[in-house]
Amino acid sequence: MCGIIGIVGKSTIAPALYDALTILQHRGQDAAGIATLDGSQIHLSKGSGLVRDVFEPKDMALLTGRAGIGHVRYPTSGRDDSSEAQPFYVNSPYGIALGHNGNLINTEELTQQLFDSDRRHLNTKSDSELLLNVLAHELQNQTPPHLEPGHIFSAVDAVYNRCKGAFSAIVLICGHGVLGFRDPYGIRPMVLGFRDTKKGTEYALASESVALDVLGFKLMRDVKPGESIFINLDGQMYSHVSELRKTLTPCIFEYVYFARPDSLIDDISVYKARLRMGQALARKILRERPDHDIDVVIPVPDTSRTAALPLAFDLDVKYREGFIKNRYIGRTFIMPGQKMRKKSVRQKLNAIDLEFRKKNVLIVDDSIVRGTTSKKIIKMAREAGAKKVYFASAAPPVRYPNIYGIDMPAPAELVAAGRTELEIQEELGADWLIYQDLPDLIAACREGNESILQFDTSCFSGEYVTGVEDGYFEKLETIRSDKAKKKRRAKNQLQLAV
């Protein structure tokens, strides 16, 4: 999962891009980058780390121009080092920089095509670089004397025809403007906004509406599945919906965990959806154990708070903050490797003993993925003196890999894969484990926008809307499992030492 932003403005835009990336930081903490366009020159600055650490004043001073794009990275494919920080850039045709959120699932086929037919060289293993080069090749195939919006849209339609998977991308085209496009199913989010200034109207494209809010842009709408939006350097906006578009199928995990609660995605309030998740969990608990002995409901900060509050209210049980979070530690779900995740849980959370001592505690989390964090939290609650520790997940069991841009690659690393709920309960060490039912999760999200007929629920259901070729998951595990990543990091360190 990554965060992207693109702006065509009327004055220097780099400070606004920087501010937007800090707001989107929750979507990726591995690397950050900004590309701006000043006349006929693209200025690019990127590196590993948080936004505040990557960009120094001297870097920002060089990012001149009224149009630009920004990216925060969380690695799901390729290497987890600075060589794959985005935006990526190619100089032909025109000069193009691209930032991408999502994951392509036909990378081997595309890589071969680019080498054999398109005569293009790839410098990394990143699917984002693949996407950029496919787009560049299709733009070059247009060969117009003057590049018009219609040529750009034709090139994107060709990208839809060649690229399979989930992708929202924002592109800076030298001398022309900013392009944004969303995959035919709309799996990954993208919103469009504007703000009026004395010099004219400015436009922005972003992963989440909250980035627009902070910059003073008004949310116009979500970008549609299979839609391309092009904003030229004069501030004129053009849009096109491809004939290859499919039924809108947004990723339901955005509402469970990734998106900020103050965002609107596909016209659904993330905050309201999470409130409804908590209410649905309360109904399930009252059905299964009407005479429950829960004394207190405690959320795992921060994403589960919104669900935990109505859950406690509907159970008529006290809500308390039992864990204090160190905000200078990254999100443990996206930490590289089990060992680092285990260590970071203790650094990230500390229990308030008084809220646990001699009580039957219901701990609420947004989801349980690998189970590392949940197991540690349950142990912390017992050490703090809890009599019984119950654990509730606002999401159903994560049993299958996510192939659309969320780092859930190997079934062997998912605590729910191949286990019953009772077996998961025993593995985590809980006295009772309560999972959200998938129909209830879908209903909680869909209530915000009933025109949405389906969601991507693949990590819960194993149903992949794009289809998956035989052997794909086995190949994915060899690339994206913790074991594979550890091996790559060791190899990189060895090369640096030599």
Buried (B, 14 or more C-beta within 10 A) or exposed (E): BBBBBBBBBBEBBBEBBBBBBBBBBBBBBBBBBBBBBBEEEBBBBBBBBBBEEBBEEEBBEEBBBBBBBBBBBBBBBBBBBBBBBBBBBBEEBBBBBBBBBBBBBBBEBBBEBBEEEBEBEBEBBBBBBBBBBBBBBBBBEBEEEEBBBEBBBBBBBBBBEBBBBBBBBBBBBBBBBBBBBBBBBBBBBBBBBBBEEEEEBBBBBBBBBBBBBBBEBEBBEBBBBBBBBBBBBEBEBBBBBBEBBBEBBBBBBBBBBBBBBBBBBBBBBBBBBBBBBBBBBBBBBBEEEEEBEBBBBBBBBBBBBBBBBBBBBBBEBEBBEBBEEEEEBBBBBBBBBBEBBBBBBEEBBBBBEEBBEEBBBBBBBBBBBBBBBBBBBBBBBBEBBBBBBBBBBBBBBBBBBBBBBBBBBBBEBBBBBEBEEEEBBEBBBBBBBBBBBBEBBBEBBBEBBEEBEBBBBBBBBEEBBBEBEEEBBEEBBEBBBBBBBBEBBEEBEEEEEE
